[in-house]
Amino acid sequence: MPLVFHWGGPRDQQVADLPADMLASAVLVYDGPRWLGVYERTDPVQVVRSDRGPAEVWVVKE
């Protein structure tokens, strides 16, 4: 599973394992129950090192 690093919003600086099919669209939408949020890929794509391995950066969409 790909790793995603969240930048901004309710999941700021959290790293998550997500199924590849969730990353097929231009936005990543969380609808709760703990958080609401919409994230989008950085352009150009950025990858950061995390304690769990390389993670692609997704930025909160405001």
N, C-alpha and C positions, 0 to 999 in steps of 0.2 A: 504494500500500500504506500502511496506517496505521502510524504510529510509536508505539511503546510505550516508556515510561520505567519501568524496574524499580526498585522501592524495597525494599531489604532483600534478604536471601538471597544466593545465589551469583552473581546477576547485578546486584547493587546498583549503581545509577546508570548502567547500560548502556542505550543506546537501540537498539531493533531495529525493522527493517521487517518486518512480519508480514502474511501474507495475511489479508484481511478475514474469511474463514471460520474462522480460528483464534480470532477474537475473538467468535464467535457464542455461546459458552457463558459461564457465570458464572466459570469458572476457566481459567487458562492453564497447561498442564502441559508441563514440559520433562523428558524422560526420558534425557538424556545425548546423546552420550557424555561431553562435558566437564562438564556440570552436571546436577544433578537439582534440581527445584524446582516449586512450585505457587504461582501468583500469582492474585490476584483484583482486580477493579476497585475503586477507591475509591468510597465512597458519602457524599456526592455525587461524581460524576465530576470529576476534576481534570485539567487540562492544564498542562504546563510548556513553556517554551521550551527548545529544544535547538539545537545548532549545525546540525542537520539539519532544523529546523522544529518546529512544535508537536507534542508527544508526550503521549499519554494515560498517566496514572500508574496502574500496577498494583502492588499491594503483596504482599509475600511472605505466604503463608498458613501460619501455624504451628500 
